[in-house]
């Protein structure tokens, strides 16, 4: 049994996946298997209609599958915004047809949520290897100015032809690559969380993401050049990440501290050159941040940690809440999130003592596992550069001062335990930030960013 077949046995939502060159004709076969006797309606945007949507509609018709008129969203500035969900709500309210989304992140998320709101399942034909959200539970949609994740099932079935994905704009594969390389520190974060007793590691979901991950990341220049076999490996890695999230009923297998930077910048409405920055590109910079912290952790004196000193310095919940209110100020959305997420993972002094004792006891073995897990910072940086993704915060519109300030907010952004929480609990945050942003540091404030041959387009697509 291969990895995909094994994953499909554990997924809660997706029951069929076909990935390979010249696989579009199998869309009709899958539709008949999953939705026997039902009508279809193809949903695409103008670009994805051109590269695959028209052909999918023709294939469905040729197989005798009844269809509504295809719905092509004709907006060059299309993004995952609530008004398009309402547009699809109206479409689906007038028909009982099964949606067949043809596109990447935006079209998939819009169709995913609208299908759920209409009380039906859907399938997707992917056109780019741009993110891991195809097969993930939930849809990221901007509503009332805030990017939010709405609960809704992943597609019942998916088809992806990597030759089509390899022909997509290079920045889309670069964004997918950045999202995939993030699974490296995310895996190390899960090891840490498991060690301190914050969140047990699911070996099946962990292996589904991590096994073969380095092979999929091995040729960033090839991904950038559109090598079909490398884009196929990238796409499979992303889809398996989505399956792992379904199996674990959590995004933990694919998301750690690096994603918390992205969530923060989403809520701060980060833009670059007047447009939103893609999820993968924000996560890529977060991956560099997380990797830098892991390298500092591996050099830290964990074995000699003065646990009682850390416990004595640990703040009560009332003091922590005051800190959060001072840090996030009048931003009601961020403040509410920070209070809830931090409360959910807050431990008192006895709880902190237990966490740090477990960390210290596990460290001789755990440090070796983390060292084998983490890709060195310079290699991550070079890989992002080669794939055409941002590798400096300035390339997504984040100054070094803003980047440093983000680190201070990360411990409060999510209830998920990460390497940043370890630094925070051990009292190492300011020292580490001084090393990264002070004189001679990776992101020395006041120094010019190194030149990097990337990324005129870091914007969302």
C-alpha positions in Angstrom: 0.0 0.0 0.0 1.5 3.4 -1.0 1.4 6.5 1.1 -1.7 8.0 -0.6 -3.7 4.8 -0.2 -2.7 4.5 3.4 -3.6 8.1 4.0 -7.0 7.7 2.4 -7.8 5.0 4.9 -7.4 7.5 7.7 -8.9 10.7 6.1 -12.2 11.9 7.4 -13.3 13.9 4.4 -11.4 13.0 1.2 -12.0 9.5 -0.2 -10.3 9.7 -3.7 -7.2 11.2 -5.1 -5.7 10.9 -8.5 -2.3 12.7 -9.2 -0.3 12.3 -12.3 0.4 13.5 -15.8 -2.6 13.3 -18.2 -5.0 12.4 -15.5 -7.8 15.0 -16.3 -9.9 12.4 -18.1 -10.2 10.6 -14.8 -12.3 13.5 -13.5 -15.4 12.0 -15.0 -14.7 8.5 -13.6 -14.2 10.0 -10.1 -17.3 12.1 -10.3 -19.4 9.1 -11.3 -17.9 7.1 -8.4 -18.4 9.7 -5.8 -21.6 11.4 -7.0 -23.6 8.7 -9.0 -26.5 10.2 -11.0 -25.8 13.8 -10.0 -25.4 16.9 -12.1 -22.2 18.9 -12.0 -21.3 22.6 -12.1 -17.7 23.6 -12.9 -16.5 26.6 -10.9 -13.3 28.4 -12.0 -11.7 31.8 -12.6 -10.8 33.1 -16.0 -7.2 31.7 -15.8 -8.1 28.3 -14.5 -11.0 28.0 -16.9 -8.5 28.5 -19.7 -5.9 26.1 -18.5 -8.2 23.3 -17.3 -11.8 24.2 -16.6 -13.0 24.2 -20.2 -11.4 20.7 -20.7 -12.9 19.4 -17.5 -16.4 20.5 -18.6 -15.8 18.8 -22.0 -14.6 15.6 -20.3 -17.7 15.5 -18.0 -20.0 16.1 -20.9 -18.3 13.4 -23.0 -18.9 10.9 -20.1 -22.6 11.7 -20.2 -22.6 13.7 -16.9 -25.3 16.4 -16.9 -24.0 19.9 -16.1 -25.2 23.4 -15.3 -23.6 26.3 -17.1 -20.0 26.6 -15.8 -19.5 29.5 -13.4 -16.4 31.4 -14.2 -15.5 34.2 -11.9 -14.3 37.1 -14.1 -12.4 39.3 -11.7 -8.6 39.9 -12.3 -8.3 40.8 -8.6 -10.1 37.7 -7.3 -9.1 36.6 -3.8 -10.7 34.6 -1.1 -13.1 37.3 0.1 -16.6 36.9 1.5 -18.4 38.5 -1.4 -17.4 35.7 -3.6 -18.7 33.1 -1.1 -22.0 35.0 -1.3 -21.8 34.8 -5.1 -21.4 31.0 -4.9 -24.1 30.8 -2.3 -26.5 32.3 -4.7 -25.3 30.0 -7.5 -25.7 26.8 -5.4 -29.1 27.9 -4.0 -30.6 27.7 -7.5 -29.4 24.2 -8.3 -28.7 20.8 -6.7 -25.6 20.3 -8.9 -22.3 19.1 -7.3 -19.6 21.8 -7.5 -16.4 20.8 -9.3 -13.8 23.5 -8.4 -11.1 24.0 -11.0 -8.3 26.1 -9.6 -5.9 26.5 -6.7 -6.2 28.0 -3.2 -8.7 30.8 -3.8 -11.2 28.9 -6.0 -10.9 25.8 -3.8 -11.5 27.7 -0.5 -14.4 29.6 -1.9 -16.0 26.5 -3.3 -15.2 24.5 -0.2 -17.0 26.9 2.1 -20.0 27.6 -0.3 -20.5 23.9 -0.8 -20.6 23.3 2.9 -23.1 26.2 3.4 -25.3 24.6 0.7 -25.2 21.3 2.5 -23.3 19.3 -0.1 -19.9 17.9 -0.9 -17.7 18.8 -3.8 -14.6 17.8 -5.7 -11.6 19.7 -7.0 -9.3 19.7 -9.9 -6.1 21.4 -8.8 -4.2 23.7 -11.2 -1.2 24.7 -9.0 1.0 23.3 -6.3 0.7 26.5 -4.3 -0.4 25.4 -0.7 -1.5 22.5 1.4 -5.1 23.7 1.8 -6.6 21.6 -1.1 -7.1 18.6 1.2 -7.2 20.4 4.5 -10.3 20.9 6.6 -11.5 24.5 6.7 -11.3 27.5 4.3 -9.4 30.7 4.8 -11.6 33.6 3.8 -11.4 37.4 4.4 -14.6 38.7 6.0 -15.1 42.2 7.4 -11.5 42.9 6.7 -10.2 40.0 8.8 -8.8 36.7 7.4 -10.6 33.9 9.2 -10.6 30.1 9.0 -14.2 28.7 8.5 -15.0 25.2 9.4 -15.9 23.1 6.3 -14.9 19.7 5.0 -12.1 19.1 2.5 -13.2 17.9 -1.0 -14.6 14.4 -1.3 -12.3 13.8 -4.3 -9.4 15.5 -6.1 -7.6 15.3 -9.4 -4.3 17.0 -10.1 -2.1 16.9 -13.2 1.4 18.1 -12.3 2.1 19.1 -15.9 -0.7 21.7 -15.6 0.7 22.8 -12.2 4.2 23.0 -13.6 2.9 25.5 -16.2 1.3 27.8 -13.5 3.1 31.0 -12.7 6.4 30.2 -11.0 5.5 32.2 -7.9 2.6 29.8 -7.2 5.0 26.8 -7.0 7.4 28.9 -5.0 4.6 29.7 -2.5 3.8 25.9 -2.3 7.4 25.1 -1.7 7.7 27.6 1.1 4.6 26.1 2.7 6.1 22.6 2.4 9.5 23.5 3.8 7.7 24.9 6.8 6.8 21.3 7.7 10.4 20.8 8.8 10.4 23.1 11.8 6.7 22.3 12.4 7.7 18.7 12.9 10.4 19.8 15.4 7.8 21.9 17.2 5.6 18.8 17.6 8.5 16.9 19.1 8.9 19.7 21.6 5.2 19.8 22.4 5.2 16.0 22.9 8.2 16.1 25.2 6.8 18.7 27.6 3.4 17.1 27.7 1.6 19.8 25.8 0.4 17.8 22.8 1.0 14.1 22.1 2.7 13.2 18.8 0.6 11.1 16.4 3.1 8.9 14.7 0.9 8.1 11.7 0.2 11.8 10.9 3.8 12.8 11.7 5.1 10.2 9.3 2.6 11.1 6.6 4.1 14.6 6.4 7.7 13.9 7.2 8.5 10.7 5.3 9.9 11.7 1.9 9.7 15.4 2.7 13.3 16.1 2.1 13.2 14.4 -1.3 10.2 16.7 -2.2 12.3 19.7 -1.2 15.6 18.5 -2.8 15.4 20.5 -6.0 14.1 24.1 -5.5 15.7 25.3 -8.7 13.9 22.5 -10.5 10.5 23.5 -9.0 11.2 27.1 -10.1 12.1 25.9 -13.6 8.8 23.9 -13.8 10.3 20.4 -13.9 7.2 18.3 -13.9 8.6 15.5 -11.7 9.6 18.0 -9.0 6.3 19.8 -9.1 4.6 16.5 -8.8 6.7 15.6 -5.7 5.9 19.1 -4.3 2.2 18.6 -4.9 2.1 15.2 -3.4 3.9 16.5 -0.3 1.3 19.3 0.1 -1.6 17.0 -0.4 -0.3 14.4 2.1 0.0 17.3 4.6 -3.7 18.0 4.1 -4.5 14.3 4.6 -2.4 14.3 7.8 -4.4 17.2 9.1 -7.6 15.2 8.4 -6.2 12.1 10.1 -5.2 14.0 13.2 -8.2 16.3 13.2 -5.8 19.1 13.7 -3.4 21.3 11.7 -0.6 20.3 14.1 1.1 17.9 11.7 1.7 20.7 9.2 1.8 23.9 11.3 4.0 25.2 14.1 5.6 28.6 15.1 6.3 29.5 11.5 2.5 29.6 10.7 1.9 31.8 13.7 3.9 34.5 12.0 1.6 34.2 9.0 -1.5 34.3 11.2 -0.2 37.4 13.0 0.5 39.2 9.7 -2.9 38.2 8.4 -4.5 39.9 11.3 -2.3 42.9 10.9 -3.4 43.1 7.2 0.1 42.8 5.9 0.4 44.1 2.3 3.3 44.5 -0.1 3.1 46.8 -3.1 -0.6 47.3 -2.4 -1.6 43.6 -2.4 -1.9 40.8 0.2 1.1 38.6 0.5 0.6 34.9 -0.3 0.2 32.5 2.6 3.3 30.5 1.5 5.5 33.5 1.4 4.5 34.7 4.9 5.1 31.1 6.1 8.5 31.0 4.4 9.7 34.0 6.4 8.2 32.4 9.5 10.1 29.2 8.7 13.4 31.1 8.7 12.4 32.6 12.1 11.5 29.3 13.6 14.7 27.6 12.2 16.9 30.4 13.7 15.2 29.8 17.1 15.8 26.0 16.8 19.5 26.6 16.1 19.7 28.8 19.2 17.9 26.2 21.2 20.3 23.5 20.2 23.2 25.6 21.4 21.4 26.6 24.7 22.3 25.1 28.1 19.1 23.1 28.4 20.8 20.4 30.5 21.9 23.0 33.0 18.6 24.9 33.0 17.8 26.5 36.4 14.1 25.4 36.6 13.4 27.1 39.9 14.7 30.4 38.6 12.3 30.1 35.6 9.4 29.2 37.9 10.1 32.1 40.1 10.1 34.5 37.2 6.9 33.0 35.7 3.9 35.5 35.8 0.5 34.8 37.1 -2.4 34.8 34.7 -3.5 38.2 35.9 0.0 39.6 35.2 0.1 37.8 31.8 -3.3 39.3 30.8 -2.0 42.8 31.7 1.1 42.2 29.5 -1.2 41.0 26.6 -3.4 44.1 26.9 -0.3 46.4 26.9 1.2 44.6 23.9 -1.8 44.5 21.6 -3.5 47.7 22.8 -6.6 48.8 21.0 -6.5 46.1 18.2 -9.7 44.3 19.4 -9.4 41.4 17.0 -5.8 40.6 17.9 -6.3 41.3 21.6 -9.3 38.9 21.8 -7.4 36.2 20.0 -4.3 36.6 22.1 -6.3 36.4 25.4 -8.1 33.3 24.4 -5.2 31.4 22.8 -2.8 32.2 25.7 -5.4 31.3 28.3 -5.9 27.9 26.6 -2.2 27.0 26.9 -1.3 28.9 30.1 0.2 26.9 32.9 0.7 27.9 36.5 4.0 27.7 38.2 3.6 24.0 39.1 2.6 23.3 35.5 5.7 25.2 34.2 7.9 23.3 36.6 6.5 20.0 35.2 7.0 21.1 31.6 10.6 22.2 32.1 11.5 19.1 34.1 10.2 16.9 31.3 12.1 19.0 28.7 15.3 18.7 30.7 14.9 15.0 31.2 14.2 14.4 27.5 16.8 16.7 26.2 19.8 14.3 25.7 17.7 12.2 23.3 15.3 15.0 22.0 18.1 17.3 21.0 19.6 14.6 18.7 16.2 14.1 17.1 15.7 17.8 16.6 19.2 18.2 15.2 18.4 15.5 12.6 15.1 17.1 11.8 16.1 20.7 11.3 17.5 21.9 8.0 20.3 24.4 8.6 19.2 28.1 8.4 21.5 28.9 5.5 20.2 25.9 3.5 16.6 27.0 4.1 17.5 30.5 3.1 19.2 29.4 -0.1 16.4 27.0 -1.0 13.8 29.7 -0.7 16.0 32.0 -2.9 16.4 29.2 -5.5 12.7 28.5 -5.7 11.9 32.2 -6.2 10.3 32.8 -2.8 11.2 35.7 -0.4 14.1 34.9 1.9 14.3 38.3 3.6 11.4 39.9 5.6 11.7 43.1 3.6 10.7 41.2 0.5 7.2 40.8 1.9 7.0 44.3 3.3 8.1 43.5 6.9 10.9 45.7 8.3 13.4 44.3 10.6 11.9 46.3 13.5 8.5 44.9 12.7 9.9 41.4 12.4 11.5 41.6 15.9 8.3 42.9 17.3 6.5 39.9 15.8 8.6 37.5 17.8 7.3 39.2 21.0 3.7 38.6 20.0 4.1 34.9 18.9 3.8 33.4 22.4 0.3 34.8 22.6 -0.9 34.1 19.1 -1.9 30.4 19.4 -2.5 27.8 22.1 -0.1 25.5 20.2 3.2 24.9 21.9 6.3 25.7 19.9 10.0 26.6 20.1 9.1 30.2 20.8 7.2 29.0 23.9 10.3 27.1 25.0 12.4 30.3 24.7 9.7 32.3 26.5 9.3 29.8 29.4 13.1 29.5 29.8 13.7 33.2 29.9 15.8 33.3 26.8 13.6 35.5 24.5 15.4 38.8 24.8 18.8 37.3 24.7 18.0 35.4 21.5 16.4 38.4 19.8 19.4 40.5 20.6 21.6 37.9 18.9 19.4 37.8 15.8 18.7 41.5 15.5 21.7 43.1 17.2 25.1 43.8 15.8 26.3 41.0 13.5 23.0 39.2 13.8 21.1 37.5 10.9 18.7 40.4 10.7 20.8 43.2 12.2 18.6 46.2 12.5 20.1 49.1 10.7 22.1 46.9 8.3 21.0 46.6 4.6 19.3 43.3 3.7 21.5 41.0 1.6 20.8 41.1 -2.1 18.6 38.1 -3.2 17.7 37.2 -6.8 14.0 36.8 -6.1 10.6 37.8 -5.8 9.2 40.7 -7.6 5.8 39.2 -6.9 5.2 38.2 -3.3 1.5 38.9 -3.6 -1.4 36.6 -3.2 -2.9 34.7 -6.1 
